Amino acid sequence: MCGTPFKNILPERIQRFASGAFSKNTTKQYSNAAVINSLAMLEVKALKKRYGKVVAVDDVSLRAGASETIGLLGPNGAGKTTTVSMIAGLFPPDSGEVLIDGSPLRGDTDPVKRKIGLVPQNIALYDELTALDNLIFLGALYELHGATIKRAIAEALDLVGLSDRAKDKVGTFSGGMKRRLNLAAALLHDPQILLLDEPTVGVDPQSRNAIFDNLETLKKRGKTLVYTTHYMEEAERLCDRIVIIDHGKVIANDTLHGLHRMLPVSNVLAVELEKMDGFQPERLRALPEVVSAEVKDGVLRIGLHELTRGAPIVLTWLSENGCAYQHVVSERPDLETVFLTLTGRSLRDA
C-alpha cells in the first residue's frame, strides 16, 4: 500500500474512506475480555520456510498468552522476520501452522487476522500526509469509519504521545516519532496480538524508552506481544519468555531466569582486593558453589553456581586468609553470554 500508484489519489480520497464510502461491512471489534481464556492466544507449531536451497525457518514453535511478551532474539538473518511474516499470514509456511486464539490461520484473507496487529520493520507511512490522514486511511483499510475511527485514532495518538502532532506531515517527523506513529497505526483495529519486528531500529534513546513504555501499557491491557530484536537489553527489559533463534532454528525457549540456568556460572562476584600481589585465585576453586576464579584487570572474579550460598562462603574465606577487600559487586551473565554459550560465538558475529 506504500507504492507510487497511490501517491496522488490518497489525499482526495481520505475523507471518503473515513465516511465509509468504500466500506461494505462493519469491522468486528474484539475486546480484551473476550479473548482472555485458558487457551494460548498465539500458538506456533513447527513452522518451516525455504527459499530455494536456503532454509530460512526450520521447525520454529512457540506459545504466548494474554498479557505476555515473547521475545524473538537472534542476529540479523536468523529468521525472525520470516517467522513474524508467517504468523501475520503474509505468506504461508511450507509446513506447520499458526493458531490464533485456538483457530488455525488460513492465509492472508482469513478473518482471524483481525486479531493481529503488525508493526513492520520498515515504516509503512506516507511522508506527504499528516499523521491524522495516515491513520484515517490505514483505519479505513480495516473498514473503520465515523465515530469508531475518530475514537481509535485519538486513543492511539494519545498512547504514543503524538496527539499534538496529529495535523503535521509525517515527513517533518523524526525517526523516533515515525516509529511511534507506526505503532499507533497497528493499534487502530484493537488487535489482541501485536507483532513487532525490530520497532526501535535507528531511533534515539528517548524515543526507544517511549516505545518501551507504550508496550508495557499495552501488556497491562491484556495484549499479547511478540517482539523481535537483536538487542540483548531490549529482550531482558520487555520479555516474559525469550526464544533464541539461530540460522532459522530455535536453540532456546525459556524465561530469562531459565536461560541463565543453562549457564555453568549463574553469577559472578567481582572483588577488589587491597593487595593482589601473590594472590592465587585457584585456591578458591575448591570452595563449595565456586565454579571459576581468575584475576582480570586487577579484579578478582569468582563464578558462582548460586549467589546467596556462594558469596558468604567466598567472603568468609577471604577474611580468614587475610585477603582484605575494598569493593564487592555481583554481576549476572547477560543474554550475550547465553548466546555465546549455546552457539560458540557472539550474537553480533553470528
C-alpha positions in Angstrom: 0.0 0.0 0.0 3.0 2.2 0.0 3.6 2.1 -3.7 3.8 5.1 -6.1 0.4 4.5 -7.8 -1.5 5.6 -4.7 0.6 8.7 -4.1 -1.5 11.2 -6.0 -5.0 9.9 -5.2 -4.8 9.4 -1.4 -5.3 12.9 -0.2 -8.6 13.4 -2.1 -10.0 10.1 -1.0 -9.1 10.2 2.7 -12.4 11.6 3.8 -14.4 9.2 1.6 -12.6 6.3 3.3 -13.4 7.9 6.7 -17.0 8.4 5.9 -17.4 4.7 5.0 -18.0 5.2 1.2 -15.7 2.3 0.5 -16.9 0.0 3.3 -19.2 -2.9 2.8 -19.2 -4.4 6.3 -18.7 -3.1 9.8 -15.5 -4.3 11.3 -16.0 -6.6 14.3 -14.1 -5.4 17.3 -12.6 -7.8 19.8 -12.4 -6.8 23.4 -9.6 -7.9 25.7 -12.1 -9.6 28.0 -13.5 -11.7 25.2 -10.2 -13.3 24.2 -8.6 -14.0 27.6 -9.2 -17.6 28.3 -7.3 -20.8 29.1 -6.0 -21.3 25.6 -2.8 -19.8 24.3 -3.7 -16.6 22.4 -1.0 -17.4 19.9 0.4 -20.9 19.2 3.1 -21.5 16.5 3.7 -25.1 15.6 6.8 -26.3 13.7 6.9 -23.6 11.1 9.2 -24.2 8.2 10.0 -21.9 5.2 12.5 -22.5 2.5 13.8 -20.2 -0.3 15.4 -22.4 -2.9 18.2 -24.2 -1.1 18.1 -21.8 1.9 16.1 -22.9 4.9 15.0 -19.6 6.4 12.9 -21.0 9.2 13.3 -24.6 10.5 10.7 -26.1 12.9 10.0 -22.9 14.9 7.4 -23.3 17.7 6.3 -21.0 20.5 3.2 -20.1 22.6 2.0 -16.8 24.0 -0.9 -16.0 26.3 -2.7 -12.8 27.1 -0.6 -10.1 28.9 2.5 -12.0 27.8 5.5 -10.7 25.9 7.5 -13.2 23.9 10.9 -12.1 22.5 12.4 -13.5 19.3 16.1 -12.9 19.8 18.7 -13.6 17.2 21.2 -12.0 14.8 20.2 -10.4 11.5 19.3 -13.2 9.1 18.3 -15.6 11.8 14.8 -16.0 10.5 12.9 -13.6 12.9 11.2 -11.5 10.2 10.2 -14.6 8.2 8.7 -16.1 11.3 6.7 -13.0 12.1 5.6 -12.7 8.5 4.2 -16.3 8.6 2.5 -15.6 12.0 0.9 -12.5 10.4 -0.4 -14.5 7.4 1.5 -12.5 4.9 2.7 -15.8 3.3 2.1 -19.4 4.0 4.7 -21.7 5.7 5.9 -24.7 3.8 4.8 -26.7 6.8 3.5 -26.2 10.3 0.6 -24.0 11.4 -0.3 -20.8 13.3 -3.3 -20.9 15.8 -4.9 -17.6 16.8 -7.0 -18.0 19.9 -7.3 -21.7 19.1 -8.3 -21.1 15.4 -5.9 -22.1 12.6 -4.8 -19.1 10.4 -5.7 -19.9 6.9 -3.9 -17.5 4.7 -3.8 -13.7 4.0 -7.5 -13.2 3.8 -8.6 -15.2 6.9 -10.9 -13.1 9.1 -9.0 -14.3 12.2 -6.2 -11.9 11.1 -8.2 -9.1 12.6 -6.9 -10.2 16.0 -3.4 -9.4 14.8 -1.6 -6.1 14.5 1.7 -5.8 12.7 4.4 -3.2 13.3 6.8 -3.9 10.4 10.5 -3.2 10.5 10.1 -0.8 7.5 7.9 2.2 8.3 4.6 1.9 6.5 3.6 5.6 6.4 3.2 8.4 3.8 5.5 11.3 4.4 3.4 13.7 2.3 0.3 13.1 4.5 -0.3 14.3 8.0 -0.3 11.8 10.9 -4.1 12.1 11.1 -4.6 11.4 7.4 -2.3 8.4 7.5 -4.3 6.9 10.4 -7.6 7.7 8.7 -6.5 5.9 5.5 -5.0 2.9 7.4 -8.0 2.6 9.6 -10.3 2.6 6.5 -8.4 -0.5 5.3 -9.9 -2.2 8.3 -13.3 -0.7 7.5 -13.2 1.7 10.4 -15.1 5.0 9.8 -17.2 7.7 11.5 -17.1 7.8 15.3 -15.2 4.5 15.5 -12.1 5.7 13.6 -12.1 9.0 15.4 -12.1 7.3 18.8 -9.4 4.8 17.7 -7.1 7.5 16.3 -7.5 9.6 19.4 -6.6 6.7 21.7 -3.7 5.6 19.5 -2.2 9.0 19.3 -2.6 9.6 23.0 -0.9 6.3 23.8 2.2 7.1 21.7 2.3 10.8 22.7 1.7 12.3 19.3 -1.8 13.9 19.8 -0.3 17.4 19.5 1.4 16.5 16.1 -1.7 14.9 14.5 -2.0 17.6 11.8 1.7 17.8 10.9 3.0 16.0 7.9 4.9 12.8 8.7 7.8 14.0 6.6 8.6 16.5 9.3 8.8 13.8 12.0 12.0 12.4 13.5 12.8 8.8 13.0 11.6 8.0 16.6 8.3 9.8 16.0 7.7 7.8 12.9 8.3 4.6 14.8 5.8 5.6 17.4 3.2 6.5 14.7 3.9 3.2 13.0 2.9 1.6 16.3 -0.2 3.7 16.6 -1.3 2.5 13.1 -1.1 -1.1 14.1 -3.4 -0.5 17.1 -6.3 1.1 15.3 -8.4 -2.0 15.0 -7.7 -3.0 18.6 -5.8 -6.3 17.9 -5.3 -8.8 20.7 -1.9 -9.9 19.3 0.7 -7.3 18.4 3.7 -8.4 16.3 6.7 -6.0 16.5 9.5 -6.5 14.1 12.5 -4.6 15.5 10.4 -1.5 16.2 13.3 0.6 17.6 15.8 0.3 14.8 17.6 3.6 14.3 15.7 5.6 17.0 17.2 7.8 19.7 17.2 6.6 23.4 14.3 8.9 24.4 12.0 7.5 21.6 13.1 4.0 22.4 12.2 4.4 26.1 8.8 5.9 25.0 8.1 2.9 22.8 9.0 0.6 25.7 6.6 2.5 28.0 3.9 2.1 25.3 4.4 -1.6 25.1 4.3 -2.1 28.8 1.0 -0.2 28.9 -0.4 -2.5 26.2 0.7 -5.6 28.1 -1.1 -4.3 31.2 -4.2 -4.1 29.0 -4.0 -7.8 28.3 -2.4 -7.6 24.8 -0.1 -10.5 23.6 3.2 -9.1 22.3 5.7 -10.8 20.0 8.9 -8.7 19.9 11.8 -9.4 17.5 15.1 -7.9 18.3 18.9 -8.4 18.2 19.4 -6.1 21.1 20.0 -8.0 24.3 18.9 -5.3 26.7 15.5 -4.9 24.9 14.7 -8.6 25.4 15.9 -8.5 29.0 13.7 -5.5 29.8 10.5 -6.4 28.0 10.1 -10.1 27.6 8.5 -12.7 29.9 9.9 -15.5 27.7 12.7 -15.4 25.2 13.0 -17.6 22.1 16.6 -17.5 20.8 16.8 -18.3 17.0 20.0 -19.0 15.1 20.1 -20.0 11.5 16.3 -20.5 11.4 16.2 -22.9 14.4 15.1 -22.4 18.0 18.1 -23.1 20.2 16.5 -21.9 23.5 13.0 -21.1 24.7 12.6 -20.1 28.3 12.2 -17.3 30.8 15.2 -15.1 31.4 15.8 -16.9 34.7 15.6 -20.2 32.9 18.1 -19.2 30.3 20.5 -18.2 33.0 20.2 -21.7 34.5 21.7 -23.1 31.3 25.0 -21.4 32.1 27.7 -23.1 34.1 28.0 -19.8 36.0 24.8 -18.2 37.3 26.5 -15.2 39.0 29.9 -13.5 39.1 31.3 -11.9 42.2 33.8 -9.2 41.4 36.1 -8.4 44.4 38.7 -5.6 44.5 41.5 -6.8 46.9 43.7 -4.4 48.7 46.8 -6.4 47.8 46.7 -8.5 44.7 50.4 -9.4 44.6 51.0 -13.1 45.0 47.3 -14.0 45.3 46.5 -17.4 43.9 42.8 -17.5 42.6 42.9 -21.2 42.0 42.8 -21.8 45.8 39.2 -20.5 45.7 38.1 -23.2 43.3 38.0 -25.9 46.0 35.2 -24.0 47.8 31.6 -25.1 47.5 29.5 -23.2 44.9 32.7 -21.8 43.2 32.9 -22.7 39.5 35.7 -20.5 38.4 38.1 -17.9 39.8 40.5 -15.6 37.9 42.2 -12.2 38.3 41.4 -9.9 35.4 42.3 -6.2 35.1 43.2 -6.1 38.8 39.9 -7.5 39.9 39.2 -11.0 41.4 36.2 -12.5 39.5 34.6 -15.6 41.0 32.0 -17.6 39.1 29.3 -19.0 41.4 26.5 -21.6 41.0 24.3 -19.6 43.3 24.9 -16.2 44.8 23.1 -16.5 48.1 25.0 -19.5 49.2 28.3 -18.8 47.4 29.0 -15.2 48.3 29.2 -15.6 52.1 31.5 -18.6 51.6 33.9 -16.7 49.4 33.9 -13.5 51.5 34.5 -15.5 54.8 37.3 -17.4 53.1 39.0 -14.1 52.0 38.7 -12.7 55.5 40.0 -15.8 57.2 43.0 -15.9 54.9 44.0 -12.3 55.4 42.8 -11.0 52.0 41.3 -7.6 52.7 39.0 -6.2 50.1 37.6 -2.7 49.3 34.7 -3.3 47.0 32.4 -6.2 46.1 29.9 -6.3 43.2 27.7 -9.1 42.0 27.1 -9.5 38.2 24.7 -11.7 36.3 25.7 -13.0 32.9 23.6 -11.3 30.2 21.9 -12.8 27.1 25.0 -12.3 25.1 26.7 -14.8 27.4 23.8 -17.2 26.9 24.0 -16.9 23.2 27.8 -17.4 23.3 27.4 -20.5 25.4 24.8 -22.0 23.2 26.3 -21.3 19.8 30.0 -20.8 20.5 30.1 -17.3 19.0 28.8 -13.8 20.0 25.4 -12.6 18.7 27.0 -9.8 16.6 29.4 -12.3 14.9 26.6 -14.8 14.1 
